[in-house]
Amino acid sequence: MENQTRANIKPGILVDIILKKDQKTGMLTRGIVKNILTSAAKHHRGIKVRLENGKIGRVQKIVAT
């Protein structure tokens, strides 16, 4: 899946992430990627990013590149 591969995620793209506190509910947060926090090439739960608004979570969907 595209959200599990670091190469598909770049700063400046619009994504939906899941915050740690929202993992049980599945509520997604939309924002623009500021930094990529996962150093591995792939992660089975999604690549961890920091959005421009400061929120940190794992990418669930790439909305627009």
C-alpha positions in Angstrom: 0.0 0.0 0.0 1.2 3.5 -0.8 0.8 4.7 2.8 3.2 2.1 4.0 6.1 3.1 1.8 8.3 6.1 2.7 9.2 6.8 -0.9 5.6 7.7 -1.7 5.4 10.4 1.0 7.0 13.8 0.6 6.8 17.1 2.5 4.1 19.3 1.1 1.6 16.5 0.1 -1.9 16.3 1.5 -2.6 13.2 3.6 -5.0 11.7 6.0 -3.4 10.5 9.2 -4.5 8.7 12.3 -3.5 10.2 15.6 -2.5 7.9 18.5 -5.5 9.0 20.5 -7.8 8.2 17.6 -6.6 4.6 16.8 -9.6 3.0 18.5 -12.2 5.2 16.8 -10.5 5.3 13.4 -11.0 9.1 13.1 -8.7 10.6 10.5 -7.0 14.0 10.5 -6.2 15.7 7.2 -3.2 17.9 6.7 0.0 18.8 4.8 3.1 16.8 5.6 5.9 18.9 7.1 8.4 16.2 8.2 8.7 12.4 7.8 9.5 10.8 11.1 9.8 7.1 10.2 13.3 6.3 9.1 12.5 2.8 7.7 11.6 2.4 4.0 8.3 0.6 4.9 6.1 0.3 8.0 3.1 -2.0 8.2 0.9 0.6 10.1 1.8 3.5 7.9 4.6 6.0 7.8 4.7 8.4 10.8 4.7 12.1 9.8 4.4 15.5 11.4 1.8 17.8 9.8 2.3 21.6 9.3 -0.1 22.1 12.2 2.2 20.1 14.5 0.1 17.0 14.8 1.9 13.6 14.5 0.4 10.4 13.2 0.6 7.6 10.7 -0.4 8.1 7.1 -3.6 6.2 6.2 -4.2 7.8 2.8 -2.5 10.1 0.4 -5.1 12.6 -0.7 -3.1 14.7 -3.2 0.5 14.9 -4.2 
